[in-house]
């Protein structure tokens, strides 16, 4: 088993693949102090003010002289990031060799779209009916028969007392979930006096199949649970028509997300997902990378892969737009790594970002889409969204992701509306939290498999999940949403 990894030959730090005791020698350097798993050790003397290099890029600077063989972390380094940046486009023209697509057993919708689940979703338009929605789920489980995978609701506190942009984002996000192909049928549940009116929702939703989407306004009926049952019976009758059939993976849309990251995220799980992304897009499929703040400092890994100047401009505007979002709220751009991130070995936002964007692999970036917008271009897409796990996973679902690959070094139990596959960065986590973790990428750090071998295994598991195998979060019934909010609550 390897003790350390030097990711790029230009790096002046190495990352501990497991807890390393003082006295260990790596590349001729004696390690002077104990180094926790995922943390960094200096391979050379690094003078105060000099760049700390990891992934071949600067991830911060030394705040004091750092001696060769010593621990490099928050006590002796800091970020280089500040505000907006003027980006330059130098196209890399990366092209991947096309691969013959494999197939999965999915559902073919009436509009031609593919799905990997055949569920009934209850979408509350306002938080006031959340408990009604939960009661309808609880009391109507007998409708889950045949090809129907389940009845679920996604509660939230919004839909009323919101203004302007926030109100529009709530409306847009809920309509996008209503259109999601994994929902064989949908009940849109309203109260009747909220400012997200039925007319507004219809206008946002656009054309819809009245057999697939039912509407219920609780103030308009005597017994909302009885009326809701009647709506759900119609939903079940419609959804039951769909059966699994063979569909090429070129029709899969897979979201990519990380949370509870550690120092191994960018070495094991994220690059495994990146290689998977390259394989899927080479087969004609689609992947979506979000968490814009966790691209700051790693832009060079992404921007030059934009397929043309128009996509590059959308990407650079997205990055600087999110930086301005921080600045407009009087927040520092680089205040991102959480206490758990730092405990796991991530020191600065650049450190986190360079590991985060490994999920994007090497494929060309085909498009950049806004929050609540649907993916329309095959291949690798970037999505406007924050790093927050629930908000960004909800945005990936709303964009049309059939499932989400969620890498983690610390572990987390939550699930999005779309099946959420948890991928561990390290074997101790996968072993300890086997009830959370679906896939162990820690085998890469253990020396048991290469990144390419792990990616091939991940593709196999993605196909199994797309064909109906439940993720840990699905088996527990853990599903929730969180809507991006920026303004006033009345």
N, C-alpha and C positions, 0 to 999 in steps of 0.2 A: 504494500500500500504506500502511495506517495505521501510525503509529509506536507509539502507545499506545492503550489503551482505559480509559475511566472507566466501570466497570460500572454504577454507580448514581449518580444526580445528587447524592446526599448524601455520596459517598465523598471523602475527603481525600487519597487516593493513586490513581495510575493505574498500569496494568500494561504493561510493554514487550512488544510483540508480536514483536519481533526485537531483536537487540543495538542499543542506542541510544548514539551518541556524545554526549559533553558538547557543549553549545551548541545542541542540538535544542530547538525551541520547541513546546510543546503546551498548548492552551487559554490562551495568553498567558504561560505559565510557561517560563522558560529552564532547561533541565536542566543542573545544575552539574557533574555527573560522569557517567562512562560507566555505563549501566544494562544489566545482562545480560538476555537474553530471559527473560520470565516474572517478572522482579523488579519491585519497586514503586518509584515516585518520588513524593515529597511534592508535592501541588498547592498547599499552603498552609504557613505556619509552624505547626508542631505543638509546643506547649509540653510539657515533661516532665510525665508523668502523664495527658496527654490521650489520648483514644481514637483508635486508628487505624481508620478506617472503610473497608470494602471490601465489596462486595455489598450495601451499605446497612446493614451490621451491624458492630459492633465486633469486630475480629479480634485485639485486644491493645491495649496502651498504650505510649506513648513512655517509654523509660527515661532519656532525656535530651532536651534541646531539639533538634528536627529542623527544619532550615532548608528553606524552599520550594525545590523543584528538586533536592533531594538524595536519595540512595539510602536506602530504608527496608527494614531487614532485621534479622537477629539481633543486630547490634551496637548497635541503638538502639531496639528494641521487645521486648516480652515478653507472654506470655499473661495473660489475666484469669481462667483457669479454676482451680477448686479442687475441692471435693468434691461431695456430693449437692446437688441443687437441687429446690425445691418448684415444680412446673410448674402453670400455670393453663390451663384449657381454654377457648379462645374460638373456637368453630367458625367456619371460613371459608366452609363450604358451597360449595366449588368443585365445579362440575359440568362435565363435558366433553360436547360434542355427539357423540352416537353416530355411528359411521361404518360403512358396509357392509364386512364383512370380505372380505379377499382369501383366496386359497387357496394351499396348498403341496402338494407330493407327498410324503406321509409314509406311515407304517405304522399300521394299525389293529389293536390287540391284541385278544386274545380277551375281555378284561374291558372292552373299549370304549375304553380309553385310546389316545391318539395317541402316536406316536414319530417321531423324525426319523432314527434310525439303527436298524439291525437287526444287532446285534453279539452275540457270545458273551462273557460276562464270567466270569472266574475270581476268586472272592472268598475270599482266605485268612482264616480265623478267628483265626489266630495267626501271628506273625512267623516261627516255626520252619519253616513250609512255604513261605516266600517263593520259595526257589530251585526247589522242586518246581513251583510255579505258573508261574514263568518258563520252566522247561524244557517244560512242557506247552504253553505258547504257542509256543515256538520250534519244537517238534517236530510240531505239528499244523496248520500253515498250509495243508496241502492240503484241509482242511475248509472253507476260506473260498472258497465257490463260490456262483454264482447271486446271490440277493438278500442274502446274508450279507456284512456290511461288514468284519468282522474279528474276531479273537480277542484279548482284552486281559485283563491282570490288574492289580490295584491293591494292591501290597504295602505293608506297614506293620509296625512293631515291636511291636504290642500284642496283646491277646487272652489274655495270661497275666501273672502277677505284678502284676496291678492289683487295686485294692480299690474298694469303694463306688461313688462317683459316676463315677470314671474308667472302671471296668469296665462300668457301665451305659451310659455314653456310647459306648464302643467297640461294644458289642453293638447298640445302637440305630442307630448310624451304618452298620454293616455290613449290618444287616437292611434299612435304607432303600435302600442301594445295590442290594441284591438285588432289590428291588421296582421299580427304575427302569425305565420303559418303553423306553428306548433299548436295553436288553438284551433281545434276543429270547429268549435262554436263558442260564442261569447255572449254573456249577458252584461249589458251596460246598465249599472244601477245608479240612479240619481235620487236626490231628495225632493227637489222641486222649487226651492227658493234660492239656491246657490247662484253665484255669479258665473259659474261655468254652466251656462244654460244648455238645454237639449238642442236648441237651434244652433248654438255655437259649436257644440260637439259634432253635430251632423255636418256642418260646413267644414270642420277640420278633417273629419273622417273621409269625406268624399264618397265616391261610389262604393256601395257595399251590397252584399248578398243578404236580403231580408230573411232568408232561411237560416243563415249562419249567425247573424247578429240580432239579438233580441234586446229590447229596451224596456225598462221598468222605472217609473217615477213613483216613489213610495207615497208621496202626499196625494197622489191621484187615485189610490186604491184603498179599500177598507182594511184589508189584511195583506201586508206586503210579503209575508212569508208564504201565504197561500198562492198569491199571484206570482211570486218568484218561483215557486215549485212548478207552476204551469209553464213559465218561460223556460225553465231548465229541462222540462220534459221535451219541449220543442228542440232545444239545443242538443239533447241526447239523441233524439230521433235523427237529427241531421248528421251529427258526428259519427253515429254508428254505421253510416254508409261507407266510411273509408276503411280500407284494409291495407296492410303493408304489402309493398311490391318492390321489385328491384329497381334501384335508382343509382345513376353514376355519382361518385363523390365529387364530380365537377359541379354539382348543384349544392354542395354543402357550403354554409357560411359559418365560420368558426371565429368567435371572439377570443382575444388574448389579453390576459390581465394578471397582475401580481399583487400580493398583499402579505403583510407580515414577513417582509423580505429579510434575508440575512446575507452574510458575505459570500455564501455559495450560490445565491440566486443567479448571478450573472455567469457562473461557471458550470453549473449542472442543469437546473430546471429550465431557465430562460433560453439558453442556447439549444437545449433539446427541443423546446417549443419552436424556436427559430428554424431549426432544420425541418421539423414537421411542417411549418408554414411554407417553406420552400418546396417540399414534396407536394403538399396539397395544391398550391398554386400552379406547380408544374403539371398537375393533373387537370388543370382547368378550374379548380375550386377557388374559394374566396376566404381570406383572413382579414381580421380587423384589429388594429392596434390602437389603444387609447391611452389615457393618463398623460395628458400634455405636460403637466409640470415635471413629470419624470422622464421628459425628453430634454429638459434644459441641461446644457452642458454636454449633451451627446448628439447634438444636431448633425455633426459631421457624419455620423453613422447612417443618417436618414436622408438629409435633404438632397444630396447629390444623386440619390437613386430615384428621384422623381422623374417620371417618364418624359416630361416636357416642362417648359417654362411656366405654363399656366398652373400645373399641379404644384411646382416649386413655389410659386407665388402664394397659392392657397395655403401651403404648408407653413411658409415663413410668416404669413399673416396670422395663422392660427397660433403659432408659437409666441409671437410678439403680442398678439391680442390677449393671450392668457397672462403674460407678464404684466400687461397694463391692468388687467383685472386685479392682480395682487396689489400693484402700486396704487390703484384708485381707491383701495380699501386700507391704504397706509400699512400694508403688510410687506415684509421683506420677501423677495422672490425666492430666496434659497432656504427658507424656513420650512423644510419638508421632511427629512428623515425623522421617524418617530423614535421614542425611547426604545421600543423593541427592535427597530432597524439598527440603532446604534449598538445595542447590546449584542446583536448578531454580527457586527463587524462593519456595517455601513457608516461612513464618517460624514460625508458631505452629499449634497444633492447630485453633484457630478458623479460621485461614486455610485449612488443609487441609480442614476439615469443611465450610465454606461452599461450597467447590468440589466436594467429594465428593457432597454431597446434591443437587447439580444433576442427577444421574442419575435422581432420582426425579420429575423434571418437576413438573407442577402437579396431577396427578390426586389424587382422594381416596384416603386410606389405608384399605383395606378390612379388613385383619387384621394381626396380629402373631403370628409363629410361633416356636416354640422350636427350639433346636439339634437336628437329627435328625428334626424333625417335617416332615410333608408339607404342601404348599400345598393348601388345600381351598376357598379363596375366590378367585373371579376378580377381576381388577383389580390394583392396586398393593398389595403386601404388604411388611412389614418382617420381617427374619429375624435372630434372635439369633446373633451370631457376631463374632469378632474382626476386626481389620484385616489380619492375616497372610494373604498371598495364597493359599497352599496350603490353609490351614485353612478360610478363608471360601469359596473356590471349591469345596472338597469339600462344605461345608455346603449351598451352593446346589444342587449336584448331588443331594445326599441329599434336599433339599426337593422335588425333582422337576423342576428346571430342565432343559429339553431342550437348551439351549445357554446359554453365558455370554458377555456382552459385557464385555470387559476393556479399559478405557481406560488408557493409559500415556503418560507424557511422556519416560520414560527408556528404556523397552523391557524386555521380559522374555520368555524363550522357553518357559516352562512351560505345560502344559496340564492341565486337569481331566479327569475321566472324560467329562463332557459336552463337546461341541465348544466350544472356547474361542476366540472371535473377538477378536483384538487390534486396538485402535483407537488410532491415534497422535494425540497432541494437536498435533503440529507436523510440518511437511513435511520438515525435515532428518532427523528420526528415521525417518519413513516411507520416505525415499529411501535412507538408510544401511542400515536393517535391513528391507529388503523381504522377507527370508526369515522375519521374525517378524510383520510387520504386515499385517493383512488389509484395513484401511480407514483412510484418511487424513482425519481431521477438521481437520488443519492448514490445509485449504483455506479454512476460516472465517477464521483469522487472516490468511491471505494475501489476503483480500478477494475470492476467486474464487467463493465460495458463501455464502449466508445459512445460519443455523442450520436454518431450515425446509427449505431445499433439501438440506442435508447429511443431515438426518433422513429425508427421503424416499428418498435414495440408500441410506441405512443399512437402511431397511425392505426395499428391493429385495434387498440383499445377504443380510439375514436370511432372506428367503424362499428365496433360492438355496441357502443353507447348509442350511436345513430340508429342502430338496428333494434334498439329497445332495452339494452342492458341499463339498469338503473345506477346512477352515481350514489355516493354515500349521502349527499344532501337530499336527493330524491327519496331514498329509502326512509329517511327521517321525516320527510315532509317539510324540510326547511326551504322556504321560498319567500322572498320579500323584495320590495322595491324602495328606492329613495329618489326623490325628484330634486334636481339641481335648483337651488333657490338663491336669489341674490338681492331681493328688494324688501319692500315694506309689507308687513302683515297688518291689515286694518283692524 
